[in-house]
Amino acid sequence: MSVVLVSSYKYRQLAEGSKIENVCIANKFIETGKMKIKVESEKIIKAVKKLDGIEIVLENLDDAREAINLILLRAGLFEKYKGAEPKEVKVSSYQKYETTAVDYKMIFLLEFIFENDTPLDVRVAVIKELQEFFSKV
C-alpha cells in the first residue's frame, strides 16, 4: 500500500481514472495559512478596557469585529513578527450554555488568515502571544 501526496486539483484527476488507494491532500493542511482561536466576550471587553480605558458592550458580530481590530492595533502584538501579521481576521460567534437556556456565554471564534508563505512556527508564535495577552486581562 502506498500513500501519495498531491494537490486537491491533482486528486480530482487521479480519482477519475486511477487505482491509487490512499490519497492525502497535503495542500489543505499545509498551505491554508489559517488558524482559529476562541475568546470569551468578557476577555474582549476587559482587553479593550485595559488598552483604551473604555468599557464596551458586545451585542453582535460587528461590535466584536471592531473590538478585535482595536485590540490588534493597540496591543502591539505583531511588533516582534513584522511581515507575519494576518492579512485578514474573520470573526464568528456562538453561545455556550452553562447551566440553563438563559445562562450562557458568548464565545467568539477568531480565524486568522496568514499569507501562505508564513511559516507554521511563526503563525503559532503569533497566535500564542495573542492568547497570552487575553489570558492576562
Stockholm file with secondary structure:
# STOCKHOLM 1.0

chainA/1-137         MSVVLVSSYKYRQLAEGSKIENVCIANKFIETGKMKIKVESEKIIKAVKKLDGIEIVLENLDDAREAINLILLRAGLFEKYKGAEPKEVKVSSYQKYETTAVDYKMIFLLEFIFENDTPLDVRVAVIKELQEFFSKV
#=GR chainA/1-137 SS CCEEEECHHHHHHHHHHCCCSEEEESHHHHSCCEEEEEEEHHHHHHHHHHHHSCCCCCCSHHHHHHHHHHHHHHSCTTSTTTTCSCSEEEEEEEEEESSSSSSEEEEEEEEEECCTTSCHHHHHHHHHHHHHHHHHC
#=GC SS_cons         CCEEEECHHHHHHHHHHCCCSEEEESHHHHSCCEEEEEEEHHHHHHHHHHHHSCCCCCCSHHHHHHHHHHHHHHSCTTSTTTTCSCSEEEEEEEEEESSSSSSEEEEEEEEEECCTTSCHHHHHHHHHHHHHHHHHC
//
